[in-house]
Amino acid sequence: MTLTIATTPFADQKPGTSGLRKKVRIFQQPNYTENFVQSVFDVLDGFAGQTLVLGGDGRYLNREVIQITIRMAAANGFGRVLVGLGGILSTPAASHVIRKYQAFGGLILSASHNPGGPDEDFGIKYNIANGGPAPEKITDAIYARSTQIDRYHIVEAPDVDLDRLGETQVADMVVEVIDPVADYAELMEDLFDFDAIRALIAGGFRLSFDAMHAVTGPYAHEILERRLGAPGGTVVNGAPLPDFGGHHPDPNMVHAHELFARMFGADAPDFGAASDGDGDRNLILGRAIFVTPSDSLAALAANAHLAPAYARGLKGIARSMPTSGAADQVAHALGLPLHETPTGWKFFGNLLDAGMATICGEESAGTGSDHVREKDGLWAVLLWLNILAVRRESVAAIMADHWARFGRNYYARHDYEGLDSAAAETLMAELRVAMSALPGRVASGLAVESADEFEYSDPVDGSLSRGQGLRLRFEGGARIVFRLSGTGTSGATLRVYLERYERTDGILDADTAEALGALVAAADELAGITRHTGRAAPTVIT
């Protein structure tokens, strides 16, 4: 039986950069989840009888929301739901499933790198038929509908057994529980030279992958250990847990400190990597070297031709505006188009669909290509392994060669997390007002050359995105970018991006903190970070 349940709107259901993210207890409010899911369905057209992909990263509340969504999808007229076994489906795998099976779209249940548990975070994101995140025109429509919604539709039906592969009928809709790993693993075998990587590993090459008790554990066990022959124990923290083992599933030097200690310790493996809660981010380490996400994007683009899928070259490179210009140097040297977009993977989707870019990346540890329409943590790890298998050099040697060829962009991101929202907004507002007067001003010995607020005109559909970050450029090419993050669930996070380029004939092996010291001081002087936030140092440096 289909029920129509009366409801009233919630005021806080505006999707951010990657969907709606809130605390678990907010989603547990009566009708809260139902309101948002119905708002998504209400703004979509033409899905009657179509397929919806559904899954998440296994965090707390994942299974409950899947059952609600299945019953609502049946009530709203979908013909089929594909859901990952156990409710598990990594974000890049979900993108691939949507594309492979020509689904209408998908709902991904995740708060990405945010912590999980009954007192932590949950999220819902809608992906469109190309496998990528919904564009702003859809997320804006979802929010508008959520402010007016007065009913939702749901069928009465028992829970679907998510732990058994196969089909179940829910009202007039078929629910198929699928292997969440198989399709993705086959895609990776099509992209990369698994024989070469197997030979590398068989020859004594050692690697360590930290799945952080998040979604990539099953994928890494299947691909790295079973298909590529890495010994058991290569994948650590490989069992997905609702609370990620009590840890923060963000692959950086703070939250993946055990991996850093392993890679910088005695008898370190040759290669180390990690992924995040939903599998779309990556961390890359060599023995005693951390490869920043910006540098990793550049190195992958420069060496992608060594993998079978990219042997014919790239159509272009795209990066988010706050990401360092390291990829720009590669694009210029290779004669490739370089696209600078706002933060958020959805902005890459149009470029990929139009054949204007092949590899994309963000400084927030996200890298991917046109094989799906999401960033993809394991894809980046496998491309690195393919490059290492062909070049037979260490990660450190590859990066030293890269900097000698293209120059080095010293780069860091300083995050000030959990700030008072009003204080953070005041900081940004005051800096925005001061921007026009900043050119010519000297701060910590650095002269401001230009200051602006980034906006993006999409070259494919002509849409305009304003207010995408405050940029300060200095004489000599250094820059600072200020943004408020849209991926948190409480308070505000101020992100400060610092970058200085060193040419190929310059100093390429300096300590990053020392290389950026003057910029750190200039950022505080020009924006009043300490004055506004009361913080003498960032929460996290990546």
C-alpha positions, 0 to 999 in steps of 0.5 A: 500500500502506498501512503501519503504522509503529511509533513512540514518543512525544515529550514536547514535542508540546503545541500552544500558542495557535496549534498546535505550533511548534518549530524545523525541526530538531525537526520533522525528527527521524524520526517527529516530524511523523508522530507529531503528524499521526497524533495529530491524526487519532486524536482526530478522528471521522467524517472517512472519505471527507471533505475535508481542506484543506492548505497553508502559508506557504511556509516551509522544510519546508512542501513536505516536510510537505505530502507526508507529510501527504497520504500519511497522510491517504490512509492514515487514510481521508480522501476528498479533500485540497485543497492550495494551488498550490506548497503555498501557502495563507494562514491566512485563505484556508485558513479560507475554503476550509474553509468554502466547500467544507464540508471536515471541517477543515484542517492549516495549516503555519505558524509565523506571524510567526516566522522561517523557514529550516533553523535557524528555526521551523515549525508545524502547526495544525489548524482545524475545520469552521467554519474556525477553530483547534481549541478547547482540548478538541481540542488537549488531546486531541491532546497526550494522544494524542501522549504515548501514540502507538505507531504511525502510518499512511501509504501508499506513493506518489510525491510529488504535483506541487504546482506543477500545478493539477488532480487526482491519485489517491493510493491511494483519495484524490483530491488536488486542487491549487487556486489559492490566491488565487482563492477568497479574492480573490472573497470580498474583492470580495464584502465591499468596494466595489472600484469606490470603491477603484479610483477612489481609486487612479486619482485619485492615492492612493498606497499601499505594501504590504510582503508581507515575502517571506511568503504574502500576496505573491501575494494582494496582487499579485492584489488590490491591483495587478491587481484594484484597479489599483495600479501595479506596485511597490506590493507590495514583497517579494512573492515568498514565500521559504522563509526570508522573505528572511532577515527576520523576517516580523512586521509591526511597527516593528522588523521592517518598518522599511523600510516605516516609513522609507518612510511617515515619509520625504519624499514618503511614500505616503498609506497603508502596510501589511504582513502577516506570515508566514501572512497573518493579521496586519496593520500599518497606517500613514498618512503619518507616523502608525502606527495601533496594532492596538488603535486600528485595531480600534476605528477599523475597527469605528466605520467598518465601515458604510462597506463594503457587507458591514457596511452594516447594522451590527455584531452586536458587537465582541470583543477579547482581554483584553490589547488596549486598551479603545479598542474598548470606547469604540466599542461603548459609543457605538454600543450594541453588545455588547463581548466580552473573551476570552483571547488566541487567535483560537479564542476568537472562533470561538464568538462569531462562530458564535453571531452575537454578534460581527461584528468581532474583534481582538487587540493583536498585529496581528490583526483580522478579521470573521465572513467567516472564522474567522481573523484576516485581514491583507489584509481589514483593509487592504482595509477601511481602503482602503474607509473611505479611499475613502468618507471621502476623508480621510487616515489621520491625520485619521481617527484625530484625528477618532476620538480626538476622538469616543471619547477615546484609549487610549494603549497599548504592548506591551513584549516581553522575548524569549528569556528564561530560562524559569525566570526568567520563570516565577519573575517571574510566580509571585512577582507572582501571589502578591503580587497580593492585597496590591497594591491600595492600593500606590503605584508611580511615583505610581500607586495600584493599585486592583485586581489579579487573574488573568483567567479566561474563561467562554465564553458559548456553550459554558460552557467555562472558561479560567483563567490568562489573564494578570495584571491590575493596574488603577490609580486613574484607569483605567490598567492593566498586564497581564503574560503569558507568550507561547505563540507562541515556539519557544525560551526565554520571552517576557514581554509587558507591556501598558501602557494609559492612557485620555485622555478627549475633553477631554484631551490627545489628541496626546501622545507615547505613550512619554511618556504611558506613562512612569509605567506603565513604571516602575510595571511594573518596580517591581511585577513586578521585571522587571529584577531577574528578567530582567537586562533594562533594556529590552524587546526589541521595543515595539509 
